[in-house]
């Protein structure tokens, strides 16, 4: 589980690492992204709302990846731009954005982050255990490998 903010530069790096890890451990790992928009601009929250609506069209991960790829260009209208680039059904996307669904989804993620005492992003959990990493590239692979080896020994 990753708690992240679309405008966090460390989260952008983590997104690239997670793409590689998802491929490497495809049969053994499920990645769950939890929105924790800590950036005060409000843009991360808007982009997160778009991600929730993209998910309803089965396009969460492409939207997520594109948002992090375009992080430096994110603006208040980026949700619509990203959805358009991904050729989402824009009528459905707009209906979703106007509903309570994306706000409720983000609220649930933020409430969980607060319950866990989180204050920054990215923050990772592996099988319920919070990870403290210095080098995400190496440390996350090591953590997953150790967890998998521990499960195999059982």
Number of C-alpha atoms within 10 A of each C-alpha: 16 21 22 27 25 30 26 19 15 14 19 21 15 21 21 14 16 18 13 13 17 14 10 12 14 11 8 9 14 11 13 11 16 22 28 29 25 18 15 9 12 14 20 27 24 22 27 27 24 27 26 25 26 28 17 12 13 12 17 17 14 15 25 21 16 15 26 22 16 15 17 10 10 20 16 14 12 19 26 18 15 22 23 13 10 14 10 18 12 13 9 14 23 15 10 18 21 12 12 10 14 22 17 13 16 19 14 15 19 19 14 16 19 12 9 10 9 15 11 15 22 22 20 21 13 16 10 8 9 13 14 13 13 9 8 16 16 11 14 21 17 12 16 17 13 12 13 14 11 10 9 8 6 5
